[in-house]
Every structure is written in C-alpha cells, then in structure tokens.
C-alpha cells in the first residue's frame, strides 16, 4: 500500500494532498474527541509534500460526499 511504503498515516496522506492546493484557504474537519483534534493539528503542523500523485476513482460511494 502506498501509505505503508512511504511511512505515512492515512491522515497524513490525505492532509498532504489537500494542503498542496494553494487555492484552499480553509479546511473544515469533523472530530469525535479532543484526541482526534490534537492528532489533526499535529499532523497539519508536520505536513510534507509527499502525497499520492495518481488518485483516481469512478466509484461514486468514494467521490460523492452525499454518499458517505
């Protein structure tokens, strides 16, 4: 798996991908606990430029937020 090969968590990979877009000024997260909020903040502070380059899917259950 790409994240294991690059020694990243799923959260790191997702955040690195999102943070590469200069057009994005704000990111809204949902969290179930204070621990999750701390993990997100810590991950953002440690973000790198490493992210999957070839992300593509036709699966609507993945790409349409209304179906999450």
C-alpha positions in Angstrom: 0.0 0.0 0.0 1.3 3.5 -0.9 1.0 4.9 2.7 2.9 2.0 4.2 5.6 2.2 1.6 6.0 5.9 2.4 5.6 5.5 6.2 2.6 7.9 6.4 -0.7 7.6 8.2 -3.9 7.8 6.2 -4.5 11.2 7.9 -1.0 12.4 6.8 -1.5 11.3 3.2 -5.0 13.0 3.0 -3.8 16.2 4.6 -0.7 16.4 2.5 -2.8 16.0 -0.6 -5.2 18.8 0.4 -2.5 21.2 1.6 -0.8 21.1 -1.8 -3.6 23.3 -3.3 -2.7 27.0 -2.9 -6.4 27.9 -3.7 -7.6 26.3 -0.5 -7.7 28.8 2.3 -9.7 26.9 4.9 -10.2 23.2 5.8 -13.2 22.1 7.9 -12.8 18.9 9.9 -15.1 16.8 12.0 -13.8 15.2 15.1 -15.3 12.9 17.7 -12.9 13.7 20.5 -10.3 16.1 21.8 -7.7 13.4 21.0 -8.7 13.5 17.3 -8.5 17.3 17.2 -4.9 17.1 18.6 -4.0 14.4 16.1 -5.2 16.6 13.2 -3.4 19.7 14.4 -0.2 17.8 15.0 -0.4 16.3 11.5 -1.0 19.6 9.9 2.0 21.0 11.6 4.1 18.1 10.4 2.8 18.1 6.8 5.2 17.3 4.0 5.0 17.5 0.2 4.6 13.7 0.0 1.2 12.6 -1.3 -0.2 10.1 -3.9 0.2 11.5 -7.4 -2.3 9.3 -9.2 -5.5 9.4 -7.3 -8.5 8.5 -9.4 -11.8 6.7 -8.9 -15.1 6.4 -10.6 -16.7 4.9 -7.5 -19.5 7.4 -6.5 -19.5 6.0 -3.0 -16.0 7.4 -2.6 -16.1 10.6 -4.6 -19.6 11.9 -3.8 -19.8 13.2 -0.2 -23.5 12.8 -0.2 -23.0 9.1 -0.2 -20.5 9.0 2.7 
